[in-house]
Amino acid sequence: MYNAQSPQQYIGNPAYQPNPAYPPAPGFVPTPGYAPPAVIAPAPTPAPAPMPSININVNQNQDHETGNATKPAPTGVVTNQPIVVAPPMVFKGTPVQMTCPSCKRDIMTQPVYKAGGMTWLICGILGIFGFWLCCWIPFVVDSCKDATHYCPQCRTIVGSYKPL
Ligand SMILES: [Zn+2]
């Protein structure tokens, strides 16, 4: 009955439980392999994720450009405010179409040319290299002069251009 089964059939079977209603036989000696082996596996501990390295080259470049002392960038404070930068009006020696800040009308500026630093520089370079007879040329070429842009409607100075 109880001993009819071979011990090898339930060795390692965790579902097998000995029936307490049947006391073990007097000569029954439980083999060491009778009990289901308790396998205690250590719970695998997840390795902590490595911290991502923060690239601070941008701050370093800014420090190099501005020449300021290196200060640690504030971490943890993220400012996500949009920066609105109005493009500056670029004046050249030619008329520029723009809105007059005085009379608020769309105008084409009227540049008025005047001899400036670039005019005298070119004149001096021509004189140094022996072109004495050509020293008057920069004074008649508008691209070598400073330009002051006027509004043709209200005669307001809206900008200036200095090539030097
Ligand atoms: Zn105007």
Backbone and ligand atoms as CSV (ligand in chain L), in Angstrom:
chain,resi,resn,atom,element,x,y,z
A,1,MET,N,N,0.850,-1.207,0.000
A,1,MET,CA,C,0.000,0.000,0.000
A,1,MET,C,C,0.885,1.257,0.000
A,2,TYR,N,N,1.298,1.678,1.204
A,2,TYR,CA,C,2.100,2.894,1.275
A,2,TYR,C,C,3.477,2.665,0.723
A,3,ASN,N,N,3.972,1.494,0.941
A,3,ASN,CA,C,5.306,1.220,0.461
A,3,ASN,C,C,5.329,0.673,-0.951
A,4,ALA,N,N,4.097,0.668,-1.523
A,4,ALA,CA,C,4.067,0.098,-2.863
A,4,ALA,C,C,4.816,0.976,-3.846
A,5,GLN,N,N,4.765,2.305,-3.585
A,5,GLN,CA,C,5.435,3.190,-4.539
A,5,GLN,C,C,6.930,3.247,-4.224
A,6,SER,N,N,7.629,3.321,-5.223
A,6,SER,CA,C,9.063,3.445,-5.055
A,6,SER,C,C,9.401,4.873,-4.624
A,7,PRO,N,N,10.331,5.064,-3.742
A,7,PRO,CA,C,10.705,6.445,-3.341
A,7,PRO,C,C,11.203,7.279,-4.503
A,8,GLN,N,N,11.691,6.637,-5.509
A,8,GLN,CA,C,12.215,7.433,-6.613
A,8,GLN,C,C,11.101,8.130,-7.389
A,9,GLN,N,N,9.832,7.694,-7.203
A,9,GLN,CA,C,8.771,8.300,-7.999
A,9,GLN,C,C,8.365,9.667,-7.468
A,10,TYR,N,N,8.544,9.868,-6.152
A,10,TYR,CA,C,8.149,11.185,-5.640
A,10,TYR,C,C,9.335,11.988,-5.130
A,11,ILE,N,N,10.475,11.572,-5.506
A,11,ILE,CA,C,11.619,12.432,-5.154
A,11,ILE,C,C,11.578,13.687,-6.033
A,12,GLY,N,N,11.602,14.784,-5.380
A,12,GLY,CA,C,11.613,16.039,-6.122
A,12,GLY,C,C,10.237,16.486,-6.544
A,13,ASN,N,N,9.185,15.783,-6.119
A,13,ASN,CA,C,7.844,16.215,-6.482
A,13,ASN,C,C,7.319,17.118,-5.380
A,14,PRO,N,N,7.211,18.426,-5.587
A,14,PRO,CA,C,6.775,19.312,-4.483
A,14,PRO,C,C,5.299,19.105,-4.165
A,15,ALA,N,N,4.491,18.599,-5.079
A,15,ALA,CA,C,3.062,18.440,-4.806
A,15,ALA,C,C,2.776,17.252,-3.897
A,16,TYR,N,N,3.726,16.454,-3.681
A,16,TYR,CA,C,3.481,15.266,-2.849
A,16,TYR,C,C,3.499,15.633,-1.379
A,17,GLN,N,N,2.455,15.294,-0.657
A,17,GLN,CA,C,2.397,15.499,0.784
A,17,GLN,C,C,2.099,14.137,1.425
A,18,PRO,N,N,2.824,13.788,2.435
A,18,PRO,CA,C,2.543,12.505,3.088
A,18,PRO,C,C,1.216,12.546,3.845
A,19,ASN,N,N,0.453,11.540,3.717
A,19,ASN,CA,C,-0.863,11.479,4.344
A,19,ASN,C,C,-0.686,11.222,5.835
A,20,PRO,N,N,-1.146,12.166,6.720
A,20,PRO,CA,C,-0.938,11.939,8.162
A,20,PRO,C,C,-1.797,10.775,8.689
A,21,ALA,N,N,-2.849,10.369,7.961
A,21,ALA,CA,C,-3.676,9.266,8.443
A,21,ALA,C,C,-2.924,7.943,8.413
A,22,TYR,N,N,-1.936,7.892,7.648
A,22,TYR,CA,C,-1.139,6.665,7.582
A,22,TYR,C,C,0.177,6.913,8.295
A,23,PRO,N,N,0.308,6.447,9.467
A,23,PRO,CA,C,1.602,6.629,10.135
A,23,PRO,C,C,2.688,5.866,9.401
A,24,PRO,N,N,3.826,6.421,9.467
A,24,PRO,CA,C,4.898,5.716,8.748
A,24,PRO,C,C,5.188,4.354,9.353
A,25,ALA,N,N,5.579,3.518,8.531
A,25,ALA,CA,C,5.881,2.157,8.957
A,25,ALA,C,C,7.043,2.180,9.934
A,26,PRO,N,N,7.098,1.222,10.833
A,26,PRO,CA,C,8.189,1.229,11.831
A,26,PRO,C,C,9.553,1.203,11.186
A,27,GLY,N,N,9.657,0.532,10.141
A,27,GLY,CA,C,10.985,0.431,9.538
A,27,GLY,C,C,11.235,1.456,8.454
A,28,PHE,N,N,10.326,2.450,8.390
A,28,PHE,CA,C,10.463,3.429,7.306
A,28,PHE,C,C,11.479,4.481,7.690
A,29,VAL,N,N,12.398,4.643,6.880
A,29,VAL,CA,C,13.419,5.684,7.075
A,29,VAL,C,C,13.338,6.623,5.886
A,30,PRO,N,N,12.933,7.838,6.140
A,30,PRO,CA,C,12.853,8.766,4.983
A,30,PRO,C,C,14.222,9.051,4.426
A,31,THR,N,N,14.268,8.936,3.186
A,31,THR,CA,C,15.545,9.226,2.531
A,31,THR,C,C,15.762,10.738,2.488
A,32,PRO,N,N,17.007,11.164,2.454
A,32,PRO,CA,C,17.265,12.625,2.398
A,32,PRO,C,C,16.675,13.261,1.154
A,33,GLY,N,N,16.566,12.502,0.100
A,33,GLY,CA,C,16.021,13.091,-1.118
A,33,GLY,C,C,14.514,13.075,-1.147
A,34,TYR,N,N,13.863,12.632,-0.050
A,34,TYR,CA,C,12.406,12.556,-0.038
A,34,TYR,C,C,11.766,13.944,-0.042
A,35,ALA,N,N,12.246,14.803,0.847
A,35,ALA,CA,C,11.674,16.153,0.921
A,35,ALA,C,C,11.976,16.916,-0.368
A,36,PRO,N,N,10.993,17.667,-0.814
A,36,PRO,CA,C,11.295,18.457,-2.024
A,36,PRO,C,C,12.395,19.454,-1.737
A,37,PRO,N,N,13.321,19.503,-2.562
A,37,PRO,CA,C,14.429,20.438,-2.308
A,37,PRO,C,C,13.933,21.871,-2.342
A,38,ALA,N,N,14.248,22.509,-1.276
A,38,ALA,CA,C,13.877,23.927,-1.202
A,38,ALA,C,C,14.920,24.754,-1.937
A,39,VAL,N,N,14.497,25.271,-2.987
A,39,VAL,CA,C,15.409,26.104,-3.791
A,39,VAL,C,C,15.131,27.564,-3.443
A,40,ILE,N,N,16.083,28.137,-2.783
A,40,ILE,CA,C,15.947,29.560,-2.409
A,40,ILE,C,C,16.874,30.357,-3.311
A,41,ALA,N,N,16.247,30.901,-4.272
A,41,ALA,CA,C,17.046,31.711,-5.193
A,41,ALA,C,C,17.015,33.154,-4.735
A,42,PRO,N,N,18.128,33.759,-4.667
A,42,PRO,CA,C,18.122,35.184,-4.267
A,42,PRO,C,C,17.412,36.035,-5.303
A,43,ALA,N,N,16.590,36.914,-4.797
A,43,ALA,CA,C,15.854,37.792,-5.712
A,43,ALA,C,C,16.830,38.680,-6.463
A,44,PRO,N,N,16.681,38.692,-7.758
A,44,PRO,CA,C,17.629,39.531,-8.522
A,44,PRO,C,C,17.372,41.016,-8.258
A,45,THR,N,N,18.399,41.648,-7.802
A,45,THR,CA,C,18.268,43.087,-7.544
A,45,THR,C,C,18.601,43.854,-8.808
A,46,PRO,N,N,17.684,44.685,-9.259
A,46,PRO,CA,C,17.984,45.437,-10.497
A,46,PRO,C,C,19.119,46.402,-10.271
A,47,ALA,N,N,19.992,46.385,-11.219
A,47,ALA,CA,C,21.136,47.294,-11.130
A,47,ALA,C,C,20.652,48.727,-11.315
A,48,PRO,N,N,21.164,49.636,-10.552
A,48,PRO,CA,C,20.737,51.038,-10.719
A,48,PRO,C,C,21.164,51.581,-12.061
A,49,ALA,N,N,20.228,52.280,-12.675
A,49,ALA,CA,C,20.523,52.855,-14.001
A,49,ALA,C,C,21.603,53.919,-13.871
A,50,PRO,N,N,22.566,53.904,-14.754
A,50,PRO,CA,C,23.622,54.931,-14.666
A,50,PRO,C,C,23.059,56.294,-14.992
A,51,MET,N,N,23.560,57.286,-14.295
A,51,MET,CA,C,23.108,58.658,-14.538
A,51,MET,C,C,23.629,59.131,-15.892
A,52,PRO,N,N,22.738,59.715,-16.708
A,52,PRO,CA,C,23.243,60.218,-17.999
A,52,PRO,C,C,24.145,61.415,-17.794
A,53,SER,N,N,25.204,61.391,-18.526
A,53,SER,CA,C,26.159,62.492,-18.406
A,53,SER,C,C,25.576,63.749,-19.031
A,54,ILE,N,N,25.770,64.870,-18.366
A,54,ILE,CA,C,25.230,66.143,-18.824
A,54,ILE,C,C,26.318,66.880,-19.588
A,55,ASN,N,N,25.985,67.229,-20.791
A,55,ASN,CA,C,26.944,67.930,-21.632
A,55,ASN,C,C,26.872,69.418,-21.338
A,56,ILE,N,N,27.963,69.962,-20.857
A,56,ILE,CA,C,27.980,71.381,-20.485
A,56,ILE,C,C,28.907,72.159,-21.392
A,57,ASN,N,N,29.100,71.633,-22.596
A,57,ASN,CA,C,29.995,72.344,-23.504
A,57,ASN,C,C,29.403,73.686,-23.919
A,58,VAL,N,N,28.080,73.780,-23.955
A,58,VAL,CA,C,27.459,75.031,-24.382
A,58,VAL,C,C,27.810,76.129,-23.402
A,59,ASN,N,N,27.730,75.810,-22.104
A,59,ASN,CA,C,28.055,76.828,-21.125
A,59,ASN,C,C,29.529,77.203,-21.211
A,60,GLN,N,N,30.358,76.215,-21.477
A,60,GLN,CA,C,31.777,76.525,-21.565
A,60,GLN,C,C,32.063,77.434,-22.744
A,61,ASN,N,N,31.375,77.176,-23.857
A,61,ASN,CA,C,31.606,78.031,-25.004
A,61,ASN,C,C,31.159,79.461,-24.723
A,62,GLN,N,N,30.050,79.599,-24.003
A,62,GLN,CA,C,29.591,80.942,-23.701
A,62,GLN,C,C,30.592,81.643,-22.804
A,63,ASP,N,N,31.187,80.887,-21.891
A,63,ASP,CA,C,32.155,81.524,-21.018
A,63,ASP,C,C,33.375,81.985,-21.797
A,64,HIS,N,N,33.750,81.169,-22.807
A,64,HIS,CA,C,34.901,81.575,-23.594
A,64,HIS,C,C,34.594,82.834,-24.389
A,65,GLU,N,N,33.374,82.936,-24.876
A,65,GLU,CA,C,33.066,84.101,-25.688
A,65,GLU,C,C,32.958,85.349,-24.833
A,66,THR,N,N,32.263,85.247,-23.741
A,66,THR,CA,C,32.054,86.432,-22.928
A,66,THR,C,C,33.234,86.742,-22.036
A,67,GLY,N,N,34.073,85.735,-21.764
A,67,GLY,CA,C,35.209,85.983,-20.907
A,67,GLY,C,C,34.855,86.052,-19.442
A,68,ASN,N,N,33.638,85.714,-19.077
A,68,ASN,CA,C,33.254,85.767,-17.675
A,68,ASN,C,C,33.840,84.569,-16.946
A,69,ALA,N,N,33.841,84.661,-15.639
A,69,ALA,CA,C,34.316,83.545,-14.840
A,69,ALA,C,C,33.319,82.391,-14.956
A,70,THR,N,N,33.861,81.198,-14.895
A,70,THR,CA,C,33.033,80.019,-15.054
A,70,THR,C,C,32.170,79.830,-13.807
A,71,LYS,N,N,30.884,79.849,-14.025
A,71,LYS,CA,C,29.957,79.645,-12.922
A,71,LYS,C,C,29.157,78.383,-13.201
A,72,PRO,N,N,28.866,77.607,-12.193
A,72,PRO,CA,C,28.096,76.389,-12.428
A,72,PRO,C,C,26.685,76.727,-12.869
A,73,ALA,N,N,26.251,76.018,-13.880
A,73,ALA,CA,C,24.908,76.266,-14.386
A,73,ALA,C,C,23.887,75.763,-13.371
A,74,PRO,N,N,22.849,76.519,-13.127
A,74,PRO,CA,C,21.828,76.058,-12.177
A,74,PRO,C,C,21.098,74.853,-12.735
A,75,THR,N,N,21.106,73.815,-11.968
A,75,THR,CA,C,20.444,72.590,-12.392
A,75,THR,C,C,19.129,72.470,-11.645
A,76,GLY,N,N,18.199,71.809,-12.293
A,76,GLY,CA,C,16.898,71.598,-11.682
A,76,GLY,C,C,15.902,72.685,-12.003
A,77,VAL,N,N,16.333,73.787,-12.515
A,77,VAL,CA,C,15.436,74.888,-12.868
A,77,VAL,C,C,15.419,74.979,-14.380
A,78,VAL,N,N,14.286,74.643,-14.952
A,78,VAL,CA,C,14.168,74.663,-16.405
A,78,VAL,C,C,13.241,75.806,-16.774
A,79,THR,N,N,13.806,76.770,-17.454
A,79,THR,CA,C,13.000,77.893,-17.918
A,79,THR,C,C,12.673,77.657,-19.378
A,80,ASN,N,N,11.407,77.505,-19.627
A,80,ASN,CA,C,10.959,77.196,-20.989
A,80,ASN,C,C,10.211,78.383,-21.571
A,81,GLN,N,N,10.663,79.552,-21.237
A,81,GLN,CA,C,9.974,80.733,-21.732
A,81,GLN,C,C,10.498,81.070,-23.124
A,82,PRO,N,N,9.597,81.317,-24.064
A,82,PRO,CA,C,10.076,81.662,-25.410
A,82,PRO,C,C,10.720,83.021,-25.419
A,83,ILE,N,N,11.825,83.088,-26.104
A,83,ILE,CA,C,12.578,84.331,-26.193
A,83,ILE,C,C,12.226,84.976,-27.525
A,84,VAL,N,N,11.604,86.123,-27.459
A,84,VAL,CA,C,11.201,86.843,-28.669
A,84,VAL,C,C,12.236,87.918,-28.926
A,85,VAL,N,N,12.936,87.756,-30.030
A,85,VAL,CA,C,13.973,88.721,-30.392
A,85,VAL,C,C,13.572,89.331,-31.714
A,86,ALA,N,N,13.346,90.627,-31.696
A,86,ALA,CA,C,12.999,91.313,-32.932
A,86,ALA,C,C,14.246,91.445,-33.783
A,87,PRO,N,N,14.160,91.082,-35.046
A,87,PRO,CA,C,15.363,91.211,-35.891
A,87,PRO,C,C,15.722,92.666,-36.059
A,88,PRO,N,N,16.976,93.006,-35.820
A,88,PRO,CA,C,17.376,94.413,-35.965
A,88,PRO,C,C,17.341,94.825,-37.423
A,89,MET,N,N,16.956,96.080,-37.634
A,89,MET,CA,C,16.894,96.622,-38.990
A,89,MET,C,C,18.312,96.855,-39.482
A,90,VAL,N,N,18.615,96.241,-40.611
A,90,VAL,CA,C,19.954,96.353,-41.167
A,90,VAL,C,C,19.900,97.371,-42.296
A,91,PHE,N,N,20.687,98.393,-42.164
A,91,PHE,CA,C,20.765,99.436,-43.187
A,91,PHE,C,C,22.039,99.256,-43.983
A,92,LYS,N,N,21.889,99.409,-45.259
A,92,LYS,CA,C,23.051,99.401,-46.141
A,92,LYS,C,C,23.153,100.760,-46.829
A,93,GLY,N,N,23.963,100.808,-47.833
A,93,GLY,CA,C,24.102,102.069,-48.548
A,93,GLY,C,C,22.979,102.320,-49.533
A,94,THR,N,N,22.094,101.351,-49.699
A,94,THR,CA,C,20.994,101.471,-50.649
A,94,THR,C,C,19.692,101.714,-49.901
A,95,PRO,N,N,18.684,102.254,-50.572
A,95,PRO,CA,C,17.388,102.471,-49.916
A,95,PRO,C,C,16.790,101.159,-49.388
A,96,VAL,N,N,16.147,101.266,-48.247
A,96,VAL,CA,C,15.578,100.105,-47.572
A,96,VAL,C,C,14.085,100.328,-47.411
A,97,GLN,N,N,13.293,99.288,-47.727
A,97,GLN,CA,C,11.849,99.391,-47.510
A,97,GLN,C,C,11.528,98.991,-46.078
A,98,MET,N,N,10.818,99.860,-45.396
A,98,MET,CA,C,10.532,99.608,-43.984
A,98,MET,C,C,9.305,100.411,-43.583
A,99,THR,N,N,8.909,100.250,-42.351
A,99,THR,CA,C,7.829,101.045,-41.779
A,99,THR,C,C,8.448,102.133,-40.924
A,100,CYS,N,N,8.101,103.341,-41.225
A,100,CYS,CA,C,8.691,104.463,-40.499
A,100,CYS,C,C,8.238,104.417,-39.046
A,101,PRO,N,N,9.156,104.459,-38.107
A,101,PRO,CA,C,8.744,104.431,-36.702
A,101,PRO,C,C,8.083,105.731,-36.258
A,102,SER,N,N,8.182,106.775,-37.064
A,102,SER,CA,C,7.601,108.059,-36.665
A,102,SER,C,C,6.187,108.215,-37.205
A,103,CYS,N,N,6.045,108.017,-38.531
A,103,CYS,CA,C,4.731,108.234,-39.131
A,103,CYS,C,C,4.016,106.919,-39.418
A,104,LYS,N,N,4.619,105.804,-39.116
A,104,LYS,CA,C,3.996,104.471,-39.215
A,104,LYS,C,C,3.531,104.157,-40.633
A,105,ARG,N,N,4.242,104.643,-41.619
A,105,ARG,CA,C,3.875,104.346,-43.002
A,105,ARG,C,C,4.986,103.528,-43.649
A,106,ASP,N,N,4.567,102.709,-44.604
A,106,ASP,CA,C,5.551,101.921,-45.347
A,106,ASP,C,C,6.266,102.839,-46.323
A,107,ILE,N,N,7.562,102.911,-46.158
A,107,ILE,CA,C,8.352,103.873,-46.923
A,107,ILE,C,C,9.552,103.168,-47.537
A,108,MET,N,N,10.157,103.833,-48.477
A,108,MET,CA,C,11.476,103.470,-48.996
A,108,MET,C,C,12.418,104.591,-48.577
A,109,THR,N,N,13.364,104.235,-47.751
A,109,THR,CA,C,14.203,105.272,-47.147
A,109,THR,C,C,15.007,105.999,-48.219
A,110,GLN,N,N,15.332,107.227,-47.910
A,110,GLN,CA,C,16.165,108.039,-48.793
A,110,GLN,C,C,17.533,108.196,-48.134
A,111,PRO,N,N,18.542,107.513,-48.650
A,111,PRO,CA,C,19.870,107.670,-48.042
A,111,PRO,C,C,20.531,108.960,-48.497
A,112,VAL,N,N,21.169,109.611,-47.541
A,112,VAL,CA,C,21.971,110.806,-47.823
A,112,VAL,C,C,23.406,110.459,-47.487
A,113,TYR,N,N,24.276,110.587,-48.480
A,113,TYR,CA,C,25.656,110.118,-48.334
A,113,TYR,C,C,26.556,111.251,-47.873
A,114,LYS,N,N,27.522,110.871,-47.067
A,114,LYS,CA,C,28.477,111.827,-46.529
A,114,LYS,C,C,29.810,111.108,-46.344
A,115,ALA,N,N,30.872,111.799,-46.638
A,115,ALA,CA,C,32.198,111.180,-46.511
A,115,ALA,C,C,32.453,110.800,-45.060
A,116,GLY,N,N,32.897,109.562,-44.871
A,116,GLY,CA,C,33.138,109.079,-43.517
A,116,GLY,C,C,34.492,108.413,-43.397
A,117,GLY,N,N,34.610,107.524,-42.442
A,117,GLY,CA,C,35.880,106.862,-42.175
A,117,GLY,C,C,36.355,106.014,-43.339
A,118,MET,N,N,35.413,105.278,-43.970
A,118,MET,CA,C,35.808,104.437,-45.097
A,118,MET,C,C,36.301,105.290,-46.264
A,119,THR,N,N,35.681,106.454,-46.455
A,119,THR,CA,C,36.088,107.329,-47.556
A,119,THR,C,C,37.543,107.785,-47.388
A,120,TRP,N,N,37.884,108.223,-46.199
A,120,TRP,CA,C,39.245,108.691,-45.935
A,120,TRP,C,C,40.242,107.531,-45.904
A,121,LEU,N,N,39.797,106.359,-45.481
A,121,LEU,CA,C,40.705,105.206,-45.466
A,121,LEU,C,C,41.113,104.817,-46.885
A,122,ILE,N,N,40.130,104.761,-47.780
A,122,ILE,CA,C,40.462,104.403,-49.161
A,122,ILE,C,C,41.319,105.486,-49.803
A,123,CYS,N,N,41.003,106.729,-49.456
A,123,CYS,CA,C,41.811,107.828,-49.987
A,123,CYS,C,C,43.257,107.707,-49.519
A,124,GLY,N,N,43.438,107.379,-48.245
A,124,GLY,CA,C,44.800,107.234,-47.721
A,124,GLY,C,C,45.523,106.057,-48.339
A,125,ILE,N,N,44.823,104.937,-48.536
A,125,ILE,CA,C,45.473,103.769,-49.139
A,125,ILE,C,C,45.929,104.083,-50.566
A,126,LEU,N,N,45.066,104.780,-51.292
A,126,LEU,CA,C,45.457,105.154,-52.664
A,126,LEU,C,C,46.673,106.079,-52.649
A,127,GLY,N,N,46.721,107.000,-51.685
A,127,GLY,CA,C,47.867,107.909,-51.609
A,127,GLY,C,C,49.138,107.179,-51.223
A,128,ILE,N,N,49.044,106.193,-50.293
A,128,ILE,CA,C,50.245,105.468,-49.857
A,128,ILE,C,C,50.856,104.699,-51.015
A,129,PHE,N,N,50.004,104.127,-51.846
A,129,PHE,CA,C,50.512,103.326,-52.967
A,129,PHE,C,C,50.788,104.168,-54.212
A,130,GLY,N,N,50.749,105.461,-54.075
A,130,GLY,CA,C,51.192,106.300,-55.184
A,130,GLY,C,C,50.109,106.727,-56.143
A,131,PHE,N,N,48.843,106.409,-55.826
A,131,PHE,CA,C,47.772,106.811,-56.754
A,131,PHE,C,C,47.231,108.174,-56.310
A,132,TRP,N,N,48.085,109.198,-56.426
A,132,TRP,CA,C,47.681,110.526,-55.964
A,132,TRP,C,C,46.533,111.065,-56.785
A,133,LEU,N,N,46.541,110.771,-58.033
A,133,LEU,CA,C,45.512,111.338,-58.901
A,133,LEU,C,C,44.159,110.655,-58.735
A,134,CYS,N,N,44.128,109.556,-57.981
A,134,CYS,CA,C,42.863,108.826,-57.804
A,134,CYS,C,C,42.268,109.026,-56.414
A,135,CYS,N,N,42.867,109.914,-55.624
A,135,CYS,CA,C,42.394,110.059,-54.244
A,135,CYS,C,C,40.995,110.663,-54.165
A,136,TRP,N,N,40.522,111.282,-55.224
A,136,TRP,CA,C,39.200,111.914,-55.184
A,136,TRP,C,C,38.078,110.904,-55.440
A,137,ILE,N,N,38.434,109.696,-55.931
A,137,ILE,CA,C,37.395,108.734,-56.323
A,137,ILE,C,C,36.501,108.324,-55.147
A,138,PRO,N,N,37.051,108.023,-53.947
A,138,PRO,CA,C,36.147,107.611,-52.855
A,138,PRO,C,C,35.134,108.674,-52.477
A,139,PHE,N,N,35.421,109.923,-52.776
A,139,PHE,CA,C,34.502,110.987,-52.367
A,139,PHE,C,C,33.328,111.142,-53.316
A,140,VAL,N,N,33.370,110.460,-54.425
A,140,VAL,CA,C,32.243,110.528,-55.362
A,140,VAL,C,C,31.532,109.185,-55.480
A,141,VAL,N,N,32.088,108.152,-54.864
A,141,VAL,CA,C,31.432,106.841,-54.887
A,141,VAL,C,C,30.612,106.704,-53.611
A,142,ASP,N,N,29.304,106.531,-53.784
A,142,ASP,CA,C,28.416,106.498,-52.618
A,142,ASP,C,C,28.671,105.284,-51.724
A,143,SER,N,N,29.126,104.183,-52.317
A,143,SER,CA,C,29.340,102.970,-51.510
A,143,SER,C,C,30.520,103.117,-50.553
A,144,CYS,N,N,31.349,104.153,-50.761
A,144,CYS,CA,C,32.475,104.396,-49.859
A,144,CYS,C,C,32.138,105.401,-48.766
A,145,LYS,N,N,30.887,105.867,-48.738
A,145,LYS,CA,C,30.510,106.918,-47.797
A,145,LYS,C,C,29.540,106.369,-46.750
A,146,ASP,N,N,29.423,107.159,-45.690
A,146,ASP,CA,C,28.383,106.855,-44.708
A,146,ASP,C,C,27.031,107.284,-45.261
A,147,ALA,N,N,26.006,106.537,-44.926
A,147,ALA,CA,C,24.669,106.827,-45.433
A,147,ALA,C,C,23.731,107.052,-44.244
A,148,THR,N,N,22.992,108.138,-44.335
A,148,THR,CA,C,21.961,108.427,-43.335
A,148,THR,C,C,20.603,108.286,-44.020
A,149,HIS,N,N,19.769,107.395,-43.490
A,149,HIS,CA,C,18.480,107.107,-44.131
A,149,HIS,C,C,17.395,108.003,-43.531
A,150,TYR,N,N,16.686,108.690,-44.432
A,150,TYR,CA,C,15.599,109.575,-44.014
A,150,TYR,C,C,14.275,108.991,-44.481
A,151,CYS,N,N,13.241,109.315,-43.751
A,151,CYS,CA,C,11.886,108.991,-44.193
A,151,CYS,C,C,11.458,110.042,-45.212
A,152,PRO,N,N,11.020,109.658,-46.410
A,152,PRO,CA,C,10.623,110.664,-47.408
A,152,PRO,C,C,9.314,111.357,-47.064
A,153,GLN,N,N,8.571,110.826,-46.111
A,153,GLN,CA,C,7.283,111.431,-45.765
A,153,GLN,C,C,7.429,112.484,-44.671
A,154,CYS,N,N,8.121,112.099,-43.586
A,154,CYS,CA,C,8.202,113.018,-42.449
A,154,CYS,C,C,9.628,113.506,-42.225
A,155,ARG,N,N,10.547,113.125,-43.075
A,155,ARG,CA,C,11.946,113.585,-43.023
A,155,ARG,C,C,12.600,113.256,-41.682
A,156,THR,N,N,12.238,112.141,-41.126
A,156,THR,CA,C,12.857,111.704,-39.881
A,156,THR,C,C,13.999,110.752,-40.200
A,157,ILE,N,N,15.062,110.861,-39.448
A,157,ILE,CA,C,16.187,109.934,-39.621
A,157,ILE,C,C,15.778,108.578,-39.033
A,158,VAL,N,N,15.714,107.567,-39.891
A,158,VAL,CA,C,15.266,106.236,-39.451
A,158,VAL,C,C,16.433,105.266,-39.301
A,159,GLY,N,N,17.592,105.640,-39.769
A,159,GLY,CA,C,18.730,104.736,-39.600
A,159,GLY,C,C,19.952,105.306,-40.261
A,160,SER,N,N,21.071,104.654,-40.028
A,160,SER,CA,C,22.328,105.113,-40.615
A,160,SER,C,C,23.174,103.894,-40.930
A,161,TYR,N,N,24.091,104.087,-41.833
A,161,TYR,CA,C,24.988,103.006,-42.247
A,161,TYR,C,C,26.396,103.571,-42.338
A,162,LYS,N,N,27.288,102.896,-41.643
A,162,LYS,CA,C,28.695,103.304,-41.688
A,162,LYS,C,C,29.503,102.079,-42.127
A,163,PRO,N,N,30.109,102.125,-43.292
A,163,PRO,CA,C,30.867,100.957,-43.744
A,163,PRO,C,C,32.112,100.700,-42.915
A,164,LEU,N,N,32.578,101.642,-42.131
A,164,LEU,CA,C,33.770,101.440,-41.295
A,164,LEU,C,C,33.423,101.724,-39.841
L,1,ZN,ZN,ZN,8.046,108.824,-41.571
